[in-house]
Amino acid sequence: MHQLIFCTCPNDNTARQIATTLVEKQLVACANIIPGITSIYQWQGEITSDEEQLLILKSDAQHYPQLEAEILTLHPYELPEIVAVSMAQALPAYLNWIDSCLTSK
């Protein structure tokens, strides 16, 4: 099953480092960086607001465990957001392209 994985990052350098590493290791086919998002959330009993970057990663369920481990290694947050959403439908040729970019296990 193909997936979109969402991961917020504190800054552009972190987002680019994670994205580049995941593409180089063929754990994701593509990484989009969306700058300038504002996250408002509760952390350790307080309401917090931060400017962040959002990574949208294209991969599949087979590569998710290694992808997650890699993000945890590179990410500076104590508890990074790593959320995978299954792609119920997508252009078949696009899904084939994703497959062609990922490592074989």
C-alpha positions in Angstrom: 0.0 0.0 0.0 1.4 3.4 -1.0 1.5 6.1 1.7 1.8 9.8 2.2 3.9 10.5 5.4 3.7 13.8 7.1 6.5 15.1 9.3 6.9 18.6 10.7 10.4 20.1 11.1 11.6 23.1 13.1 13.4 24.7 10.1 14.4 24.4 6.5 17.8 22.8 7.2 16.3 20.0 9.1 13.6 19.4 6.5 16.1 19.4 3.7 18.5 17.1 5.5 15.7 14.5 6.3 14.2 14.8 2.8 17.5 14.4 1.0 18.6 11.5 3.2 15.3 9.6 2.6 15.5 10.2 -1.2 19.1 9.2 -1.3 18.5 6.0 0.6 15.5 5.3 -1.7 13.1 5.1 1.2 10.9 7.8 -0.4 10.3 8.6 -4.0 9.7 12.3 -3.4 9.7 14.8 -0.5 7.8 18.1 -0.6 8.8 20.8 1.8 6.0 23.3 2.7 7.5 26.3 4.5 5.9 28.7 6.9 3.2 26.6 8.6 2.2 27.5 12.1 1.6 24.6 14.6 -0.4 25.2 17.7 -0.3 22.3 20.1 -0.3 21.1 23.7 3.1 20.0 25.0 3.9 19.1 28.6 0.7 20.8 29.8 1.2 24.1 28.0 -0.3 25.5 24.8 2.6 26.1 22.4 2.9 27.8 19.0 5.8 27.3 16.6 6.7 28.1 13.0 7.6 24.9 11.2 8.2 23.3 7.8 6.0 20.4 6.7 7.5 17.4 4.9 5.1 15.4 2.7 6.8 12.1 1.8 5.8 9.5 -0.8 6.6 5.9 -0.1 4.9 2.6 0.8 4.1 0.5 3.9 7.0 -1.8 3.2 9.5 1.0 3.6 7.7 2.8 6.5 9.6 1.1 9.4 13.0 2.0 8.0 11.8 5.5 7.0 10.5 6.0 10.5 13.8 4.9 12.1 15.8 7.2 9.8 13.6 10.2 10.7 13.9 9.4 14.4 17.7 9.4 14.0 17.9 12.7 12.2 15.1 14.7 13.8 15.9 17.1 16.7 12.5 16.8 18.3 12.0 14.6 21.4 8.7 13.5 19.8 8.5 14.2 16.1 5.3 14.1 14.1 5.5 11.1 11.8 2.0 10.2 10.4 1.4 7.8 7.5 -1.8 7.9 5.5 -2.7 5.2 3.0 -3.3 6.3 -0.6 -6.7 4.9 -1.4 -6.5 6.0 -5.0 -3.9 7.6 -7.2 -2.8 7.8 -10.8 -1.5 4.3 -11.6 1.5 5.6 -13.5 2.4 7.8 -10.5 2.3 4.8 -8.2 4.5 2.9 -10.6 7.0 5.8 -10.5 7.0 5.7 -6.7 7.7 2.0 -6.9 10.6 2.5 -9.3 12.3 4.9 -7.0 12.2 2.8 -3.8 14.7 0.1 -2.8 13.8 -3.5 -3.2 13.7 -5.5 0.0 
